[in-house]
Amino acid sequence: MADKKKFKAIIIGGGPVGMYLAHALQETGIDYVLCEKRDAIPPPTAFGLFLWPYGLRLLHQVGLLVPAHPHGYPVRMFDRASLGHMLYDTLREPAAHIRTGRQLVDVERRAGGVTAHFAGGSREEGSIIIGADGIWSTVRDFMRRDAPEGLFDEFPYVAGYRAVFGRSPLPSSSASLELERQPRRGRKGFDYTVDASDAAIAPWLETRITNDLTFRNLWQSRAAAGGAGLDEGMVLPNQGMGANGGFEGAASLVNQLSALLRHESDPGAAELRQAFLAYQAERQGVMAAYQRMARDELDGWTRSDSKGGPPLDALRATDVLISPMVARSVRLDSVPFPDERAGFSPWLYKMPAEAARAAGGGPKL
């Protein structure tokens, strides 16, 4: 078996997905360094996120969560700050692997790997660089720069709607609300502050959240709030599929790297390309399906002829589409998982035979 210690991944981005990726690499014995542009992980302002059963399952596999009940995994909403602290505090020797205040300014390809250059002159050398830095990824910008002309659109996403979100101490502790439809525009389309959005939400202040609660009640008691464009072609923030899909994508990528490094400690460009192509083949169709569901949901919220409304549409999507996709979600192939929980719908993912032997057994169905 090859020595994985010779291989090192540079992770750009210290959000939930980047931090989970650090755990996944750690558990499979692959060296890494994670670089975050902000000065703290998590940042001071952090909102909530939904974790679906497959997201909780992946956290459970690396020892971060033990489900409260013995059958399956629920859907849970987490405070992003608390999740970020948990992800950081449970890493082994985080100070040796985590760098904050590192704004990526260039990626240099060199023989045998890459060098990440940061503002202020610091740098990190590694075998590969992985972008976990969000929808407007700086890593993707450098990929676009080095790619053949015309391969990537300059602005691959447009935002046709915008939303506000926040936290409130009232019983409905978080809410988001779509605002007016905007002209289709690209990356710089929605650059507004929370203060500037006060006037913009005035027409929706009397929108009823529950029988006894309006959006005005939430807005006036907000502890924190922000605004964002809803970039079409991406999953919607209220679905939670961004973080969950990111966790699953990280597990998928680590599976490919671990399988490669099992035989070759210093893979070349051709071998790495095959690993990334396998990752893309496994993930592209899944995320495309989630993107289609996001567009359908957005249309359901905004079209006047919607039959049944968003709640019923969401239930149909869960029954018909999401449940089978969750059941087939990946897990880390080379990390033993004897206490994996199974619920009403069994897990259908089957790890490769070689990985099953390396992990000491197959997946528990």
C-alpha positions as CSV (number, residue, x, y, z in Angstrom):
1,M,0.0,0.0,0.0
2,A,1.3,3.4,-0.9
3,D,2.2,6.1,1.7
4,K,-0.5,8.7,1.6
5,K,1.6,11.1,3.7
6,K,3.5,12.1,0.6
7,F,0.3,13.6,-0.9
8,K,-1.0,16.9,0.4
9,A,-4.3,18.7,-0.4
10,I,-4.7,22.5,-0.1
11,I,-8.3,23.4,0.9
12,I,-9.4,26.9,0.2
13,G,-12.4,27.9,2.3
14,G,-13.2,27.3,6.0
15,G,-17.0,27.1,5.8
16,P,-18.9,23.9,6.8
17,V,-17.9,22.0,3.6
18,G,-14.3,22.9,3.8
19,M,-14.1,21.9,7.4
20,Y,-16.0,18.6,6.8
21,L,-13.5,17.9,3.9
22,A,-10.7,18.4,6.4
23,H,-12.2,15.8,8.7
24,A,-12.7,13.4,5.7
25,L,-9.1,13.7,4.7
26,Q,-8.0,13.3,8.3
27,E,-9.9,10.1,8.7
28,T,-8.5,8.6,5.5
29,G,-4.9,9.5,6.4
30,I,-4.4,12.1,3.7
31,D,-2.4,15.2,4.7
32,Y,-4.0,18.7,4.2
33,V,-3.8,22.3,5.0
34,L,-7.0,24.5,5.1
35,C,-6.8,28.2,4.3
36,E,-9.6,30.6,5.2
37,K,-9.6,34.3,4.2
38,R,-11.5,35.5,7.3
39,D,-9.7,35.9,10.6
40,A,-11.8,33.3,12.4
41,I,-13.6,30.0,11.9
42,P,-16.5,30.3,12.0
43,P,-16.9,34.0,11.2
44,P,-18.6,36.3,13.8
45,T,-21.8,36.5,11.7
46,A,-23.2,33.0,10.9
47,F,-26.7,31.9,10.3
48,G,-28.4,28.6,10.3
49,L,-28.4,25.6,7.9
50,F,-30.4,22.4,7.4
51,L,-28.7,19.1,7.6
52,W,-30.5,16.3,5.8
53,P,-30.2,12.6,6.9
54,Y,-27.2,12.0,4.5
55,G,-25.4,15.0,5.9
56,L,-25.8,13.8,9.5
57,R,-24.8,10.3,8.4
58,L,-21.5,11.7,7.0
59,L,-20.8,13.6,10.2
60,H,-21.7,10.5,12.3
61,Q,-19.2,8.4,10.3
62,V,-16.3,10.7,11.2
63,G,-17.3,10.7,14.8
64,L,-18.8,14.2,15.0
65,L,-22.4,13.4,15.9
66,V,-24.2,10.5,17.6
67,P,-27.9,10.5,16.6
68,A,-30.3,10.8,19.5
69,H,-32.4,7.9,18.4
70,P,-31.4,4.5,17.1
71,H,-33.4,4.4,13.8
72,G,-32.0,6.5,11.0
73,Y,-31.1,10.1,10.8
74,P,-33.5,13.1,11.1
75,V,-33.5,16.5,9.3
76,R,-32.0,19.0,11.7
77,M,-31.4,22.8,11.7
78,F,-28.0,23.9,13.0
79,D,-26.7,27.2,14.1
80,R,-23.8,27.6,11.7
81,A,-21.5,29.1,14.3
82,S,-22.0,26.1,16.7
83,L,-21.4,23.7,13.8
84,G,-18.3,25.6,12.8
85,H,-16.9,25.4,16.3
86,M,-17.6,21.7,16.5
87,L,-15.9,21.0,13.2
88,Y,-12.8,23.0,14.3
89,D,-12.6,21.8,17.8
90,T,-12.8,18.1,16.9
91,L,-9.9,18.2,14.4
92,R,-6.7,16.6,15.5
93,E,-4.1,19.3,15.9
94,P,-6.1,22.1,14.1
95,A,-3.3,24.6,14.6
96,A,-1.0,22.5,12.5
97,H,-3.5,22.4,9.6
98,I,-5.7,25.5,9.7
99,R,-4.6,28.9,8.5
100,T,-6.9,32.0,8.9
101,G,-6.4,35.4,7.3
102,R,-5.3,33.8,4.1
103,Q,-6.7,35.6,1.0
104,L,-5.8,33.6,-2.1
105,V,-4.3,35.8,-4.8
106,D,-2.8,33.3,-7.2
107,V,-2.4,29.6,-7.9
108,E,0.8,28.5,-9.6
109,R,1.0,25.1,-11.2
110,R,4.4,23.5,-11.0
111,A,6.0,20.1,-11.6
112,G,4.6,17.7,-9.1
113,G,1.9,19.9,-7.6
114,V,0.6,23.5,-7.0
115,T,1.6,26.5,-5.0
116,A,-1.1,28.7,-3.5
117,H,-0.1,32.3,-3.0
118,F,-1.8,34.6,-0.5
119,A,-2.0,38.3,0.2
120,G,0.9,39.4,2.3
121,G,3.4,37.0,0.6
122,S,2.7,33.7,2.4
123,R,2.2,30.5,0.4
124,E,1.4,26.9,0.7
125,E,2.6,24.0,-1.5
126,G,0.7,20.9,-2.1
127,S,-0.2,18.1,-4.5
128,I,-3.7,19.6,-5.4
129,I,-5.8,22.6,-4.5
130,I,-9.5,22.1,-3.7
131,G,-11.9,25.0,-3.8
132,A,-14.5,25.0,-1.0
133,D,-14.9,28.7,-1.1
134,G,-18.5,29.2,-2.2
135,I,-20.5,30.0,-5.3
136,W,-18.2,32.8,-6.4
137,S,-15.1,30.7,-5.8
138,T,-11.7,32.3,-6.2
139,V,-10.2,28.9,-7.0
140,R,-12.7,28.6,-9.9
141,D,-11.6,32.0,-11.1
142,F,-8.0,30.8,-11.4
143,M,-9.3,27.6,-13.1
144,R,-11.1,29.8,-15.6
145,R,-8.0,31.9,-16.2
146,D,-5.9,28.8,-17.0
147,A,-8.6,27.0,-19.1
148,P,-8.9,27.2,-22.8
149,E,-10.7,30.4,-23.9
150,G,-14.5,29.9,-24.1
151,L,-14.6,26.7,-21.9
152,F,-16.2,28.5,-19.0
153,D,-18.8,31.4,-19.0
154,E,-17.5,34.5,-17.3
155,F,-20.6,34.6,-15.1
156,P,-22.1,31.1,-15.0
157,Y,-25.0,32.1,-12.7
158,V,-27.6,34.9,-12.8
159,A,-29.8,35.9,-10.0
160,G,-33.4,36.6,-10.9
161,Y,-34.7,36.9,-7.4
162,R,-33.3,38.2,-4.1
163,A,-34.1,37.3,-0.5
164,V,-33.6,38.5,3.0
165,F,-32.7,36.1,5.9
166,G,-32.0,36.3,9.5
167,R,-32.4,35.2,13.1
168,S,-35.0,36.2,15.6
169,P,-35.7,35.1,19.2
170,L,-39.4,34.6,18.4
171,P,-40.8,31.0,18.0
172,S,-40.0,31.1,14.3
173,S,-36.3,31.6,14.8
174,S,-35.4,32.1,11.1
175,A,-37.1,33.1,7.9
176,S,-36.3,34.1,4.4
177,L,-38.6,35.9,2.0
178,E,-38.4,36.3,-1.7
179,L,-38.6,39.9,-2.9
180,E,-39.3,41.4,-6.3
181,R,-38.0,39.8,-9.5
182,Q,-34.9,41.5,-10.8
183,P,-33.4,41.9,-14.3
184,R,-31.3,38.9,-15.0
185,R,-27.8,39.9,-14.1
186,G,-24.5,38.3,-13.1
187,R,-22.1,38.3,-10.3
188,K,-22.4,42.0,-9.3
189,G,-26.2,42.0,-9.4
190,F,-27.0,42.2,-5.7
191,D,-24.5,44.2,-3.7
192,Y,-26.8,45.7,-1.0
193,T,-26.6,46.0,2.8
194,V,-29.0,45.0,5.4
195,D,-29.8,48.7,6.1
196,A,-30.6,49.3,2.5
197,S,-33.0,46.4,2.4
198,D,-35.3,47.9,5.1
199,A,-37.2,49.9,2.6
200,A,-37.2,47.1,0.0
201,I,-39.1,44.7,2.3
202,A,-41.8,47.2,3.3
203,P,-44.4,45.7,0.9
204,W,-44.0,42.3,2.6
205,L,-44.0,43.3,6.3
206,E,-47.6,42.1,6.8
207,T,-47.0,38.7,5.2
208,R,-48.3,36.1,7.6
209,I,-45.7,33.5,8.8
210,T,-48.1,31.7,11.2
211,N,-51.6,32.5,12.4
212,D,-50.2,34.8,15.1
213,L,-47.0,36.0,13.5
214,T,-46.2,38.3,10.6
215,F,-42.9,39.0,8.9
216,R,-42.9,42.4,10.6
217,N,-42.7,40.7,14.0
218,L,-39.7,38.7,12.9
219,W,-38.0,41.7,11.2
220,Q,-38.4,44.0,14.2
221,S,-37.0,41.5,16.6
222,R,-34.2,40.3,14.4
223,A,-30.9,39.5,16.1
224,A,-29.1,39.4,12.8
225,A,-30.0,39.7,9.1
226,G,-28.6,39.7,5.7
227,G,-29.5,39.7,2.0
228,A,-28.6,37.6,-1.0
229,G,-29.4,37.0,-4.6
230,L,-30.9,33.6,-5.4
231,D,-28.5,32.5,-8.1
232,E,-30.4,30.5,-10.7
233,G,-28.7,27.2,-11.5
234,M,-27.8,26.7,-7.9
235,V,-29.7,25.1,-5.1
236,L,-31.7,27.4,-2.8
237,P,-30.5,28.3,0.6
238,N,-33.7,27.2,2.4
239,Q,-33.3,23.6,1.0
240,G,-30.0,23.1,2.8
241,M,-28.7,21.2,-0.3
242,G,-25.7,23.5,-0.6
243,A,-24.0,22.3,2.6
244,N,-25.4,18.7,2.3
245,G,-24.4,18.4,-1.3
246,G,-21.0,19.8,-0.4
247,F,-20.5,17.2,2.3
248,E,-21.4,14.4,-0.1
249,G,-19.2,15.9,-2.8
250,A,-16.3,16.0,-0.3
251,A,-16.9,12.4,0.6
252,S,-17.0,11.4,-3.1
253,L,-13.8,13.2,-3.9
254,V,-12.0,11.8,-0.8
255,N,-13.1,8.3,-1.9
256,Q,-11.6,8.8,-5.3
257,L,-8.3,10.2,-3.9
258,S,-8.1,7.4,-1.3
259,A,-8.6,4.7,-3.9
260,L,-5.8,6.3,-6.1
261,L,-3.4,6.8,-3.2
262,R,-3.9,3.2,-2.1
263,H,-1.6,2.2,-5.0
264,E,0.3,5.4,-5.9
265,S,1.6,7.8,-3.2
266,D,2.7,10.4,-5.8
267,P,0.2,10.3,-8.6
268,G,0.8,12.3,-11.8
269,A,-1.5,14.7,-13.6
270,A,-3.0,11.9,-15.7
271,E,-3.9,9.8,-12.7
272,L,-5.4,12.8,-10.8
273,R,-7.4,13.7,-13.9
274,Q,-9.0,10.3,-13.9
275,A,-9.8,10.6,-10.2
276,F,-11.5,14.0,-10.8
277,L,-13.4,12.7,-13.8
278,A,-14.7,9.9,-11.7
279,Y,-15.8,12.4,-9.0
280,Q,-17.5,14.5,-11.6
281,A,-19.3,11.6,-13.1
282,E,-20.7,10.6,-9.7
283,R,-21.7,14.0,-8.6
284,Q,-22.8,16.0,-11.7
285,G,-26.1,14.2,-12.3
286,V,-27.1,14.4,-8.6
287,M,-26.5,18.1,-8.3
288,A,-28.2,18.8,-11.6
289,A,-31.3,17.1,-10.2
290,Y,-31.2,19.2,-7.1
291,Q,-30.7,22.3,-9.3
292,R,-33.8,21.4,-11.3
293,M,-35.8,21.0,-8.1
294,A,-34.6,24.4,-6.9
295,R,-35.8,26.0,-10.1
296,D,-39.2,24.2,-9.8
297,E,-39.5,25.3,-6.2
298,L,-38.7,28.9,-7.1
299,D,-41.3,28.8,-9.8
300,G,-43.8,27.4,-7.4
301,W,-43.3,30.2,-5.0
302,T,-43.7,32.9,-7.6
303,R,-46.2,31.8,-10.2
304,S,-49.8,32.7,-9.6
305,D,-51.3,29.5,-11.0
306,S,-49.5,27.1,-8.6
307,K,-51.8,24.2,-7.7
308,G,-51.3,23.1,-4.1
309,G,-48.7,25.7,-3.3
310,P,-45.1,25.3,-2.2
311,P,-45.8,23.1,0.9
312,L,-47.5,20.4,-1.2
313,D,-45.0,20.8,-4.0
314,A,-42.2,20.2,-1.5
315,L,-43.9,17.1,-0.2
316,R,-44.3,15.7,-3.7
317,A,-40.6,16.4,-4.4
318,T,-39.6,14.7,-1.2
319,D,-41.6,11.5,-1.9
320,V,-40.9,11.2,-5.5
321,L,-37.4,12.6,-6.0
322,I,-35.4,13.4,-2.9
323,S,-35.9,10.2,-0.8
324,P,-34.4,7.9,-3.5
325,M,-31.5,10.3,-4.0
326,V,-30.8,10.4,-0.2
327,A,-30.9,6.6,-0.1
328,R,-28.2,6.4,-2.7
329,S,-26.0,9.1,-1.2
330,V,-22.3,8.2,-0.8
331,R,-20.3,7.6,2.4
332,L,-16.6,7.4,3.0
333,D,-15.4,4.1,1.6
334,S,-12.3,3.6,3.6
335,V,-13.6,4.6,7.1
336,P,-15.2,1.8,9.1
337,F,-18.8,2.6,10.1
338,P,-20.1,-0.3,12.2
339,D,-22.7,1.8,14.0
340,E,-24.3,3.3,10.9
341,R,-28.0,3.8,11.5
342,A,-30.7,2.6,9.1
343,G,-34.3,3.9,9.0
344,F,-37.5,3.2,7.1
345,S,-35.7,3.7,3.8
346,P,-32.5,1.6,3.6
347,W,-29.2,3.1,2.4
348,L,-28.6,1.8,-1.2
349,Y,-25.0,3.0,-1.7
350,K,-22.6,0.2,-2.2
351,M,-18.9,0.9,-1.9
352,P,-16.4,-0.7,-4.4
353,A,-15.3,-4.2,-3.4
354,E,-11.6,-3.1,-2.9
355,A,-12.6,-0.3,-0.6
356,A,-14.9,-2.6,1.4
357,R,-12.0,-5.0,2.0
358,A,-9.8,-2.1,3.1
359,A,-12.4,-0.8,5.5
360,G,-13.0,-4.2,7.0
361,G,-16.4,-4.9,5.5
362,G,-19.2,-3.6,3.3
363,P,-21.8,-1.0,4.0
364,K,-24.5,-1.7,6.5
365,L,-28.0,-1.8,4.8
